[in-house]
Amino acid sequence: MISFKAKAFLVILTALSGSGFAAYQAGIISVPEFGVEDRGDWTEVSDERIGIESTAGIENDNPVSFNLSRLEVKYKLNMNGIRLAEGLKKGIAIREGNQSLKIESYLYQQKIPQWWISHIRNDEQTNVKIDFSVRRRIFGLPLRLNGISYSTSINTDLESTLDKAMKSMEGNYSGPDIAGIEGTGTEIKVKGGSAEFGKVTKERTTINAEAEIENPNPYPVPTPRLSGAISLNDVDLANITSGPIRSLDKTRIDPGETETLEFKASIDNQKIDNWLVEHIKDGERSGGQIDLFLVFELNGVSFKIPTASCGFNVQTGIFVDGQNSTSSFGQCDLVRTAGTGGSRDSSGNERQDSLDARENESADLNPIPGDTVPELL
């Protein structure tokens, strides 16, 4: 007997005629059975293509073989109703005893961004369904038998982690002295923050972020920019550098005032394919990182709010036996840099160096004019 992984079995009704059909009716010939030995394994995995090999099992207790030229065994992989792979085996010779039938297919990688869009629009949930079916003609009539399927799900929570990153920047911060005058360090209060996904297109997943900032100083401070990065398995999905989009003529926060600033960033959906390749190579496991920070330009001096660094993990079990689909999201830590007036934490140095280098390459936004601060001191 074949050890089938699927509990369901699909009976192959063999087209018999003449004496063969009579033998079937008399119970001399039994009906072969079809089952699923392995719903699939990843085979070739590269940037060019991702291979899948599924295995069906046929159990034939008869002392004879059958050559069923019209028999078709079909395999389909759907994620949120989007067909991402399919395989077909035609003209199957059923030998005596037990045999395995390999069905090869390749992932439709050009459809991966389309799947990602559906995943985000479906509150970061994906329903995965793998179907096997048998088709043939019995006595000249078309017959299609379905029923062997495997289902699982993929759940992520990137939006919540982005929101945590913005909220974790809340606090009071002291900036560098102005124009080298001791005791003139600028104070900044970040009173709140939030983030959520916005419009999703074929090219981009929009991130809408807000930061509520109070200026307790006796002089205006410039509106900051939001910078950072989002990565999965070391694949950069987003490099963020965004000035505030609300009230474009509002380039500063007046003394004693609080402003809620809006920022827009985006994930490059075309890079989801690159991430999925690495995800599969790592056994359908991914480690993710979200880093966000605010940058003020004070009289030519950069003042950075400590980086909110949030780690998370994503695990799926599409073709990994015994592995469940889970996501885990940890706390967000603040990583201080020299630009914030404090020493850098020992963790995340390399990551922060990369973010600092990227930030230094970007143009300064909304600096306070050189003669503004001295007049107010």
Helices and strands as residue ranges (DSSP letters): E 10-11, H 19-25, E 33-45, E 50-60, E 66-79, E 82-94, E 97-106, G 109-111, H 112-121, E 125-138, E 141-155, H 158-167, E 171-174, G 178-180, E 187-200, E 204-214, E 221-222, E 225-232, E 235-242, E 252-253, E 258-268, G 269-271, H 272-281, E 285-298, E 301-304, E 307-315, E 326-335, G 338-340, H 349-361, H 372-376
